[in-house]
């Protein structure tokens, strides 16, 4: 079965959440590329300029830019007439063959992209999703022939835990994606997570990453000459260069900037972490690989010891607290102290000391038990 996946022309209507008519140079170039792909017979310089909303002089510059990515050719219309510009037939989008099971597998992960809603990137993904749905919903063959309404695409899903809402960041998201895809420098105002101030920076964005349903960029901070991780939430006034490009380092690997489930920054330190888990949750811990260096050992009392080497402790405290009383930090002492500090601060919110909190919970339980006894007596009566 063959599925044609081609990028449709963008609608001229204003998108939800973005002002009408606001296009950066790069977006105009991207729209020009789409126009050429969807007009295989070609369009004249003046037709293209009018469709994009630029002068013929600017269009000549844009055509030169597009020709660096796609092979273009001028085609004469008539003697002395204007030439039509078109993409050579060998450069047009090809067909992609997919089986129904492959379409279902891709559709299962479609909610992964929900944080991107409202962006041009999400619109493109949604168009591709609809084509996959059309393929998946066709009647099957063999014993299942005619069962077009089995709706497996609705019953085989990835569910985000708590996806962020980037409805107000669609411009920044589109600029970031295009900069990553085309290896273009990205200029933006970036807010520091520690100092709180803002500065104008230029990034060479090497990769865009969805981590815990938030969007990050791993790239070179050109002003500081170091590769860092940038959060989309802190970017504003983004602008992807329409003409300049950078070269992706041959040795760049995005996995070098992760540390499993504990963050999108690995850090240069090597910190040994040891955590003991109660026997009650030992099987649950065994079923997960949270870090590439982890080692598990069963202790005499049936509890489980997890040891690993990490580069940053930032996200470990909240992860350990999520296990409640079933986890205890053995080392390092700094991590154990951070967990104790969080627990003390949380406890302080419920009372002056642990006794007050405990007594409060006991009073609540006694009150609830009294309500249940009254209900049972009424039921007997």
C-alpha positions in Angstrom: 0.0 0.0 0.0 1.4 3.4 -1.0 0.9 6.6 0.9 1.9 9.9 -0.7 3.4 12.3 1.8 3.8 15.7 0.3 3.8 19.1 2.0 0.6 21.0 1.1 0.7 24.7 0.3 0.1 26.9 3.3 -3.2 28.6 3.5 -3.2 32.4 3.1 -5.7 32.8 5.9 -4.3 34.0 9.2 -3.4 31.3 11.7 -4.9 31.2 15.1 -2.7 33.0 17.6 -0.4 34.7 15.1 -0.9 38.1 13.5 -1.9 38.3 9.8 0.9 39.0 7.4 3.9 38.6 9.7 6.5 36.6 7.8 10.2 36.5 8.4 12.5 36.2 5.4 12.9 32.5 6.2 9.2 31.9 6.2 8.8 33.5 2.8 11.6 31.3 1.5 9.9 28.3 3.0 6.6 29.3 1.4 8.3 29.8 -1.9 9.7 26.3 -1.7 6.2 24.9 -1.1 4.8 26.9 -4.0 7.4 25.6 -6.4 6.8 22.0 -5.2 3.1 22.3 -5.8 3.3 23.9 -9.2 5.3 21.4 -11.2 4.7 23.4 -14.4 6.4 26.4 -12.8 5.5 30.0 -12.0 6.9 33.3 -13.4 9.0 35.6 -11.2 6.1 38.0 -11.0 3.6 35.4 -10.1 5.8 34.1 -7.3 6.5 37.7 -6.0 2.8 38.4 -5.9 2.0 35.1 -4.1 4.6 35.7 -1.5 4.0 39.4 -1.2 7.5 40.7 -2.0 9.1 42.7 -4.9 10.4 41.0 -8.0 13.9 42.1 -6.9 13.5 40.3 -3.5 12.1 37.3 -5.3 15.3 36.9 -7.4 17.2 36.8 -4.2 14.8 34.2 -2.7 15.0 32.0 -5.8 18.8 32.0 -5.5 18.5 30.9 -1.9 16.0 28.1 -2.7 18.3 26.9 -5.5 20.9 26.0 -2.9 18.5 23.4 -1.5 16.5 22.4 -4.6 17.6 22.2 -8.2 15.6 24.8 -10.1 15.2 25.3 -13.9 13.8 28.2 -15.9 11.3 27.1 -18.6 10.4 29.5 -21.5 6.6 30.0 -22.0 6.7 31.6 -25.4 9.1 33.5 -27.6 10.1 36.6 -25.7 7.7 35.7 -22.8 8.5 35.5 -19.1 10.2 32.3 -18.0 8.6 30.0 -15.5 10.6 28.7 -12.6 10.1 25.1 -11.5 11.7 22.4 -9.5 13.4 19.7 -11.6 11.2 16.6 -11.6 13.9 14.5 -9.9 13.8 16.9 -6.9 10.0 16.6 -6.3 8.9 14.8 -3.1 8.9 11.0 -3.5 6.4 8.4 -2.3 6.7 6.6 1.0 5.4 3.1 1.4 3.8 2.2 4.7 2.0 -0.8 6.0 -1.1 -0.4 8.1 0.8 -1.7 11.2 3.5 0.9 10.6 0.8 3.7 10.3 -0.7 2.5 13.6 2.7 2.6 15.3 3.3 6.2 14.2 -0.2 7.3 15.1 0.2 5.9 18.6 2.8 8.6 19.3 0.9 11.5 17.8 -0.1 13.1 21.2 3.6 13.5 21.8 3.4 16.6 19.6 0.4 18.3 21.4 2.6 20.9 23.1 3.3 22.3 19.7 -0.4 23.0 18.9 -0.9 26.3 17.1 2.5 26.3 15.3 3.1 25.8 11.6 5.2 22.7 12.6 2.2 21.2 14.4 -0.1 22.0 11.4 2.3 20.0 9.1 2.4 17.1 11.5 -1.4 17.2 11.8 -1.8 17.0 8.0 0.5 14.0 7.9 -1.4 12.5 10.8 -4.7 12.8 8.9 -3.2 11.0 5.9 -2.0 8.2 8.2 -5.5 8.0 9.7 -7.0 7.7 6.2 -4.7 4.8 5.6 -5.3 3.1 9.0 -9.1 3.4 8.7 -9.3 1.6 5.4 -10.9 -1.9 5.5 -8.4 -4.6 6.3 -7.8 -7.8 4.4 -8.3 -11.4 5.2 -10.4 -12.3 8.3 -10.7 -8.6 9.2 -11.9 -7.4 5.8 -14.6 -4.8 6.1 -13.9 -4.0 9.8 -13.1 -0.3 9.0 -14.4 0.9 12.3 -12.2 -1.1 14.6 -10.7 2.2 15.6 -7.3 0.9 16.7 -5.8 4.3 16.1 -7.9 5.5 19.1 -6.9 2.6 21.4 -3.2 2.5 20.9 -1.8 5.8 22.2 1.0 7.5 24.0 -0.5 9.8 26.7 1.7 12.8 27.8 1.9 13.1 31.6 1.4 16.9 31.8 2.2 18.5 28.4 3.1 22.2 28.4 0.9 24.7 26.6 3.0 26.5 24.0 0.0 28.4 22.4 1.7 31.7 23.1 5.1 30.5 21.8 4.2 29.3 18.3 6.3 31.9 16.6 9.3 31.0 18.6 8.7 27.3 18.1 8.5 27.6 14.3 11.7 29.8 14.2 13.5 27.2 16.4 12.5 24.3 14.3 13.4 25.9 11.0 16.7 27.0 12.4 17.5 23.4 13.6 16.2 21.9 10.3 18.2 24.2 8.0 21.2 24.8 10.3 20.6 28.5 10.5 21.7 30.8 13.4 18.9 31.8 15.7 18.8 35.2 17.4 16.6 35.7 20.4 16.0 37.4 23.8 16.8 34.7 26.4 15.9 34.9 30.1 18.3 33.4 32.5 16.9 30.7 34.8 19.2 31.7 37.7 19.8 35.4 37.4 16.4 36.3 36.0 17.7 38.9 33.6 17.4 38.9 29.8 20.0 39.2 27.1 20.2 39.0 23.3 22.0 35.9 22.2 22.8 34.1 19.0 22.5 30.3 19.0 23.6 27.7 16.6 20.8 25.2 17.3 22.1 21.7 16.8 19.0 19.8 18.0 15.4 20.3 19.3 14.3 17.9 22.1 11.0 17.1 23.7 11.9 16.2 27.3 9.1 15.6 29.9 6.8 17.2 27.3 8.7 20.5 27.3 10.7 21.8 24.4 14.5 22.3 24.6 17.3 23.2 22.2 20.8 21.9 22.4 23.1 24.4 20.7 26.2 26.6 20.6 26.0 29.8 22.5 28.1 31.8 20.1 28.9 34.6 22.6 30.3 32.2 25.1 31.7 29.6 22.7 30.0 26.7 24.6 27.3 24.1 23.9 24.4 24.6 26.2 20.8 23.6 26.7 18.1 26.3 26.1 14.4 26.1 27.2 11.9 27.4 24.6 9.8 28.9 27.5 12.6 31.4 28.1 13.0 32.5 24.4 11.2 35.5 22.8 11.7 37.8 19.8 13.3 34.9 17.9 14.6 35.3 14.4 16.0 32.6 12.2 18.6 33.9 9.7 17.3 33.8 6.1 20.8 33.8 4.5 23.4 32.5 6.9 24.1 28.9 7.8 26.4 27.1 10.2 28.1 23.7 10.0 27.0 20.9 12.3 30.1 19.5 14.1 31.0 16.1 12.8 31.3 14.7 16.4 28.0 16.1 17.7 25.7 13.5 19.3 22.6 14.7 21.1 22.8 11.8 23.6 26.0 13.2 25.0 23.9 16.0 26.6 21.4 13.7 28.4 21.6 11.7 31.6 18.7 9.3 31.2 15.6 10.3 33.1 17.5 12.9 35.2 17.8 15.8 32.9 18.7 17.3 29.5 22.1 18.4 30.8 24.7 15.8 31.7 27.4 17.9 33.5 31.1 17.3 33.5 31.3 15.9 37.0 31.1 12.2 37.9 29.0 11.7 41.1 28.3 8.3 42.5 24.7 7.9 43.8 23.5 5.0 45.9 19.8 4.6 46.8 18.1 1.7 48.7 14.5 0.8 47.9 12.2 -1.3 50.1 11.4 -4.8 49.0 7.8 -3.7 48.3 8.9 -1.7 45.3 11.9 -3.7 44.2 10.2 -5.2 41.2 9.0 -1.8 40.1 12.5 -0.4 40.3 14.0 -3.4 38.4 11.5 -2.8 35.6 12.9 0.6 34.8 16.2 1.7 33.4 16.6 5.3 34.6 20.3 5.7 33.8 22.7 4.0 31.5 25.2 3.4 34.3 22.8 1.9 36.8 23.6 -1.3 38.7 21.1 -3.2 40.8 21.9 -5.5 43.8 19.4 -7.4 46.0 20.2 -7.0 49.7 19.7 -9.7 52.4 16.4 -8.3 53.6 14.9 -8.3 50.1 15.4 -4.6 49.5 17.1 -3.4 46.4 20.2 -1.1 46.0 20.6 1.1 43.0 24.0 2.5 42.2 24.8 4.9 39.3 27.2 7.7 38.2 25.6 10.9 37.2 26.9 14.4 36.2 24.2 16.5 37.8 22.0 16.1 40.8 19.4 18.8 39.9 16.5 16.5 39.1 17.3 13.6 41.5 15.8 15.1 44.6 12.3 15.3 43.2 12.6 11.8 41.7 13.6 10.3 45.1 10.8 12.2 46.9 8.4 10.6 44.4 9.2 7.2 46.0 8.1 8.4 49.4 9.1 6.3 52.4 10.2 3.4 50.1 13.5 5.1 49.1 16.6 6.2 51.1 19.7 7.9 49.8 22.9 6.2 51.0 25.2 8.5 49.2 26.2 11.2 48.5 25.5 13.0 51.7 24.8 16.2 49.8 21.9 14.5 48.0 20.6 13.1 51.3 20.7 16.5 52.8 18.8 18.0 49.9 16.0 15.4 50.3 15.9 16.0 54.1 15.6 19.8 53.4 12.7 19.3 51.0 10.9 17.0 53.4 11.4 19.5 56.3 10.1 22.4 54.2 7.1 20.3 53.1 6.4 19.3 56.6 6.5 22.9 57.8 3.6 23.7 55.5 1.4 21.4 57.5 2.3 22.4 61.1 5.0 23.7 63.4 6.6 20.3 63.9 6.0 16.7 63.0 3.9 16.0 66.1 1.3 18.6 65.1 1.1 17.3 61.7 0.7 13.7 62.9 -2.0 14.7 65.4 -3.8 16.5 62.7 -3.8 13.5 60.4 -4.9 11.3 63.3 -7.9 13.7 64.0 -8.8 13.5 60.4 -8.7 9.7 60.4 -10.8 9.6 63.6 -13.4 11.9 62.1 -13.6 9.8 58.9 -14.0 6.6 61.0 -16.8 8.2 63.0 -18.6 9.1 59.7 -18.2 5.5 58.5 -19.6 4.0 61.8 -22.6 6.3 61.7 -23.3 5.2 58.1 -23.1 1.5 59.1 -25.5 2.1 62.0 -28.0 3.8 59.7 -27.6 0.9 57.3 -28.4 -1.6 60.0 -31.4 0.4 61.2 
